[in-house]
Amino acid sequence: KQGKVHCATGNCYTPFDEHTSDKVCFVQLTRHLTKEEATAKLQSCKELMTQNKVDGFTFVETPEKFRIT
């Protein structure tokens, strides 16, 4: 049964069906961006994120170390 599944954290006694998690989109920059450019690009994804129940973004480091400035 789902309620009998153990949590990976060890001392967790929360039933399986009551656990929550965040769904994130991984973003890898392909060039340096200004804060304004990045904001516009990320906001353009808002409807798609809502439809797919995505909670936020996380950025993946690149060898070139592209940044938002």
C-alpha positions, 0 to 999 in steps of 0.5 A: 500500500502507498502508506507503507512506503518508507521515505528516503530521509529515514525518520520520516513518518509522513504517509506517502500520499502526503509527501510533496515536492517541487517541480523545477525547470533547469535552465542553461544559459547560452550567452551572457544576459542582462537582468532585463533580458533574462526576466523577459525570457523567464516571464515568457514561460509563465503560462507554460509553467502554470500548465505543467505545474512547474514551481520555478527555475534552477540554473545549470553551470556552463563551462563558459560561466555565462551569467545574468548581469 
